Amino acid sequence: MTDRMMIGRAGEAIALEYLKRKGLKLVARNVYLDGGEIDLVMESDRYCHIVEVKTMTGNAVMMPFEKVNRDKIIHLVKATRKIIYLYKIKKEIVFDIVSILIEQNRVWINYLQDAFSPNR
């Protein structure tokens, strides 16, 4: 496993624990679908949360969430159709981003709920 992959997995673990503390429940993790992956599928009382986790280390010149571009959003929306079918999701879907910055011994978490919508 590359350093980049290990940092990504560490960020996903941090995001998962953070979201659990917020009351969300894990439905699925690291779901691989046609050319990509859904990091986390979480559930709250009202919504199914499709969560993209972005993690960076060191002195970043941008925030990790800024790396979620148009192509990534298109992939997430397409993959969500399959997630709905595979996991028999009945709740309204929201797309969240958890942005994690790791610097030395400190971790910053920025949780963007309903970060984007395919209809906006």
C-alpha positions as CSV (number, residue, x, y, z in Angstrom):
1,M,0.0,0.0,0.0
2,T,1.4,3.4,-1.0
3,D,1.8,6.3,1.5
4,R,-1.0,8.1,-0.2
5,M,-3.3,5.2,0.2
6,M,-2.3,4.8,3.9
7,I,-3.1,8.5,4.5
8,G,-6.4,8.1,2.7
9,R,-7.4,5.1,4.8
10,A,-6.3,6.9,8.0
11,G,-8.5,9.8,7.0
12,E,-11.5,7.6,6.3
13,A,-11.1,6.0,9.8
14,I,-11.0,9.4,11.4
15,A,-14.0,10.5,9.4
16,L,-15.9,7.4,10.3
17,E,-15.4,7.9,14.0
18,Y,-16.2,11.6,13.7
19,L,-19.5,10.8,11.9
20,K,-20.4,8.1,14.4
21,R,-20.0,10.6,17.3
22,K,-22.4,12.8,15.4
23,G,-25.0,10.0,15.5
24,L,-24.6,8.6,12.0
25,K,-24.6,4.9,11.4
26,L,-22.3,3.1,8.9
27,V,-24.1,1.4,6.0
28,A,-21.0,0.6,3.9
29,R,-17.4,1.5,3.6
30,N,-15.1,1.6,0.5
31,V,-17.7,0.5,-2.0
32,Y,-15.9,-0.1,-5.3
33,L,-18.1,0.6,-8.4
34,D,-17.3,1.1,-12.1
35,G,-14.0,3.1,-12.1
36,G,-14.2,4.5,-8.6
37,E,-15.0,4.2,-4.9
38,I,-17.6,5.5,-2.5
39,D,-15.7,6.1,0.8
40,L,-18.6,6.0,3.2
41,V,-22.3,5.4,3.1
42,M,-23.8,6.6,6.4
43,E,-27.4,6.9,7.6
44,S,-29.1,9.4,9.9
45,D,-32.7,9.4,11.1
46,R,-33.7,11.3,8.0
47,Y,-31.0,10.8,5.3
48,C,-28.6,8.5,3.6
49,H,-25.3,10.3,3.5
50,I,-22.9,9.6,0.6
51,V,-19.6,10.7,2.1
52,E,-16.4,11.7,0.2
53,V,-13.4,11.9,2.5
54,K,-10.4,14.0,1.4
55,T,-7.3,13.9,3.5
56,M,-4.1,15.9,3.2
57,T,-0.9,16.2,5.3
58,G,1.6,18.9,5.9
59,N,1.4,22.5,4.8
60,A,-1.3,22.3,2.2
61,V,-1.8,25.2,-0.1
62,M,-5.5,24.2,-0.4
63,M,-8.1,22.6,1.8
64,P,-8.7,18.9,1.1
65,F,-12.4,19.5,0.2
66,E,-11.3,21.7,-2.7
67,K,-10.0,18.6,-4.4
68,V,-13.6,17.4,-5.0
69,N,-14.0,18.6,-8.5
70,R,-16.7,18.3,-11.2
71,D,-15.6,14.9,-12.4
72,K,-15.6,13.5,-8.9
73,I,-19.1,14.8,-8.3
74,I,-20.3,13.3,-11.5
75,H,-18.8,9.9,-10.5
76,L,-20.4,10.1,-7.0
77,V,-23.8,10.9,-8.4
78,K,-23.7,8.0,-10.9
79,A,-22.4,5.6,-8.4
80,T,-25.1,6.6,-5.9
81,R,-27.7,5.1,-8.3
82,K,-26.1,1.7,-7.8
83,I,-25.7,2.2,-4.1
84,I,-29.4,2.9,-3.8
85,Y,-30.2,-0.4,-5.6
86,L,-27.5,-2.5,-3.8
87,Y,-28.4,-1.3,-0.3
88,K,-32.1,-0.8,-0.9
89,I,-31.9,2.8,0.3
90,K,-35.3,4.4,0.9
91,K,-34.2,7.7,2.5
92,E,-33.4,10.9,0.8
93,I,-29.8,11.1,-0.4
94,V,-27.4,13.9,0.6
95,F,-23.8,14.2,-0.5
96,D,-21.3,15.2,2.3
97,I,-17.6,15.9,2.3
98,V,-15.3,15.3,5.2
99,S,-12.1,17.3,4.8
100,I,-9.2,16.2,7.0
101,L,-5.9,18.0,7.4
102,I,-3.2,16.3,9.3
103,E,-0.2,18.4,10.5
104,Q,2.4,17.0,12.8
105,N,0.3,15.8,15.8
106,R,-2.8,17.8,15.0
107,V,-5.9,16.9,13.0
108,W,-8.4,19.4,11.6
109,I,-11.8,18.1,10.5
110,N,-14.2,20.1,8.3
111,Y,-17.6,18.4,7.8
112,L,-19.6,19.8,4.9
113,Q,-23.1,18.4,5.1
114,D,-25.1,18.5,1.9
115,A,-22.0,19.8,0.2
116,F,-23.5,19.6,-3.3
117,S,-26.6,18.5,-5.1
118,P,-26.9,17.0,-8.5
119,N,-29.8,19.3,-9.0
120,R,-27.9,22.5,-8.3
